[in-house]
Each structure stands twice: as C-alpha cells, then as structure tokens.
C-alpha cells in the first residue's frame, strides 16, 4: 500500500481558508476580553499601587536613616574636636586621620546594614504582593545562608572582629601596636585585615579574626626610662641636682618641650654593687616619642656628668683613670710543698745518708 503526502494547501483555494468570523462572534470575543480586563483591573491596580507604596516607603526610610547616621557621625566628630579645643596637647591627643577613617568605617557598616535590611524587607513584601509563596524561598535562603556561613566562617569572623575593633577604638592609623604575630605602626585599618609597617619597613597584613590580644603603645602617653650606672662613692644628692638641671634644660628647648609631658624624675637606685650603683630616670612623653627622648636624655646626662666630674662606669672594660682594686692576698707568697719537712718533695731533695759497708780487710 502506498502512502502519499496530502496535497499542499492552496492559499487561493477558498476551501482551505478558515471560516470568516462573523460580527457577532467578534463582538462576543471583544466583550469577553473587556469583561476579563474589567474583572481583573482592580486587582492589577491594587497590586501596582501596593508595590509603588512599598518602594516609596522603603526608599524614603532608607534615605532618612542614612542621612541621620551621617549627621550623627559628623556630630560625634565635631564633639571630639570641641572637647580638645583650648588644650595645649589637644592636637596631639586626637589623630585626625585616625578619627576620619574610624568614622567612615562605622558609617559605611551602619549604612550598608540599613540598606540591606530595608531593601530586603521591601523585596519580600513585593513578592508577597504577587501571591508568591515565600516559604520555599525563605527555606532555600536559610539553607544557602548556613552553607555560605559554614564555608566562609573565617571571613565572617574577620569581619565581625574588625567591626568591634573599630567600634571600641582599640587602635587606629598611626598607632604603634603589638598583636603577637607582628608589631609595627598601623598603616590601614580594614574590616577584614589590619595593615602594619614593621620596624624594618616591611608590611604586615594581619587578619582581624587572628588577633587575640593587642598592645597599643600610642594611646594616651608613653614613658621614657634611662638607667645610669656610676661609682658607689658618688654623692647621691649631687647626682639628683645635676639630673634635675638636665631635665629642666631639656623641657625648655624645642622640640622637646612638646614631646615631654612631665618632669624628668629620679626614681631611685635599682642596683647597688661593690663597684657600681644604677640610677633610673623616668619621664612621661608624647606617644611614640619615648625612644627619641631616651637617646637625647642619655646624651645630655653624659655631657652633664662629664662637666661635673662624675664618671659613668659599667661593662667589662675598666674605666680610664680608675685604679684597680687592690687584692689583699697579692703580697702573699703561694704555699710551697717544701715547707713541710715530711712532704715527698722535701724528702726527695734531702742528701742520701752514708751507709757503712762491709770491711774488705783480710784477717
């Protein structure tokens, strides 16, 4: 049996054309469409107005909260500036760059959190307006959030640690800190990583989540301590007077008058030996300037002691001009083994006694 393809439709053949739609049928279809639109039009208008209202409220609330946060941070900065105005050391106690970066970081975090919460809530409300079931979406988002949080737990830990470090003002740009694994001057404070400049110029990138302790050597003030070792025969009152004059002269000269935040004090003797005694000097200084003050103080104390005839001693080398201590046993001769008459050395040096031998005469 042979099968043949049906003949192609001829567009000019009236038999193959669809039947014409009558005016009554067209009117009926148009009426049904108009009725469907009229029936659903209130729903569409209500959903559209609800979406517009949600977006309007969300953007307005976001703008108002972000603006309020910006004004609050600016007011905090102005309050800090007014608190230190009129103080001699006000400009030194407040680091403008540190305060600016801290304010920017806090403001950025708060604004980002505000935008995420407001716009996320608005998006969920818009999906609910379209009659979309949010339960599966929220469940999937919860599972995805747990998976991402588990995989990026170190990143979350670093971020949260950075936020609390900035909020608590543990350190800032320009501070000299010791975080255990590295130490140096803070170059940049981020929400995830803190950048330090080491003493040899190297850059350390320390994750905030790995910082267990922080030693800040730049907050408030620093202490410069100098130990001076002299002979025990020196007059302590004279030494205190000379050191006091050195401290007064140092506090009156530039730039040390700004770096010294207190008088040079003699704390007392830290060590007293037979051939030396050690005095400890201390002075409160500007943060980060203690080492320079210590070097300058040693320089001036050495020059003042030389002018006053006070000799600084210490170390293994003998000071020039100092007479070595006399040994009371230096004039005594070492004990000799020959002093004992019965010692083996004495017996060995004695002459051999003469022993009479047998007689050789013949009888």
Residue pairs with C-beta under 8 A, 6 or more apart in sequence:
9 16
10 16
11 17
47 129
47 130
50 129
51 126
51 129
54 122
54 125
54 126
54 129
55 122
55 126
57 122
58 118
58 119
58 121
58 122
61 118
62 114
62 115
62 118
62 119
65 114
65 118
66 111
66 114
66 115
69 107
69 110
69 111
69 114
70 107
70 111
73 103
73 106
73 107
76 103
77 99
77 100
77 103
80 94
80 99
81 94
84 90
84 91
84 93
84 94
87 93
89 261
89 286
92 258
92 286
95 172
95 173
95 174
97 173
97 174
98 172
98 173
98 174
98 175
99 172
101 172
101 173
101 188
101 189
102 166
102 169
102 172
102 189
105 166
105 189
105 190
105 191
106 166
106 167
109 163
109 166
109 191
124 134
127 134
127 137
128 134
149 156
154 207
154 209
155 192
157 209
158 191
158 192
158 193
158 207
158 208
158 209
158 210
159 191
159 192
159 208
160 209
161 208
161 209
161 211
162 189
162 190
162 191
162 192
162 194
162 208
163 191
165 171
165 189
165 194
165 208
165 211
165 214
166 189
166 191
170 214
170 216
171 177
171 186
171 189
171 194
171 214
171 216
171 218
171 219
172 186
172 189
173 186
173 187
173 188
173 189
174 185
174 186
174 218
174 288
175 185
175 186
175 216
175 217
175 218
175 219
175 287
176 183
176 184
176 185
176 186
176 216
176 217
176 218
176 287
176 288
177 183
177 184
177 186
177 196
177 214
177 215
177 216
177 217
177 218
178 214
178 215
178 217
179 194
179 196
179 206
179 211
179 213
179 214
179 215
180 211
180 212
180 213
181 204
181 206
181 210
182 196
182 198
182 204
182 206
183 196
183 198
183 199
184 196
184 197
184 198
184 199
184 202
184 204
185 196
185 197
186 194
186 195
186 196
186 197
187 195
187 196
187 197
187 203
188 194
188 195
189 195
190 208
191 208
192 207
192 208
193 205
193 206
193 207
193 208
194 205
194 206
194 207
194 208
194 211
195 203
195 204
195 205
195 206
196 203
196 204
196 206
197 203
197 204
198 204
217 287
217 288
218 287
218 288
219 287
220 287
221 261
221 284
221 285
221 286
221 287
222 284
222 285
222 286
222 287
222 288
222 289
222 290
223 282
223 283
223 284
223 285
223 290
224 282
224 283
224 284
224 285
224 290
224 291
224 293
224 294
224 297
225 280
225 281
225 282
225 294
226 280
226 281
226 282
226 294
226 297
226 298
226 301
227 270
227 278
227 279
227 280
227 281
228 278
228 279
228 280
228 281
228 301
228 305
228 312
229 271
229 276
229 277
229 278
229 279
229 312
229 313
229 314
230 239
230 276
230 277
230 279
230 305
230 310
230 311
230 312
230 313
231 275
231 276
231 277
231 311
231 313
232 272
232 273
232 274
232 275
232 276
232 277
234 277
234 310
236 269
238 308
238 310
239 266
239 279
239 310
240 266
242 304
242 305
242 308
242 310
243 264
243 266
243 279
243 281
243 301
243 304
244 264
244 266
245 304
246 264
246 297
246 300
246 301
246 304
247 263
247 264
247 283
248 263
249 300
250 256
250 260
250 264
250 296
250 297
250 300
251 257
251 260
251 263
251 264
256 293
256 296
258 286
259 285
259 286
259 289
259 292
259 293
260 283
260 284
260 285
260 286
260 293
261 284
261 285
261 286
262 283
262 284
263 283
264 281
264 282
264 283
264 297
265 281
265 282
265 283
266 279
266 280
266 281
267 280
267 281
267 282
268 279
268 280
269 277
269 278
269 279
269 280
270 278
270 279
270 280
271 277
271 278
272 278
275 313
275 325
276 313
276 314
281 297
281 301
283 293
283 297
285 293
302 312
305 311
305 312
311 319
311 321
311 322
312 319
313 319
313 322
318 324
337 343
337 344
337 345
337 346
338 345
338 346
338 349
340 346
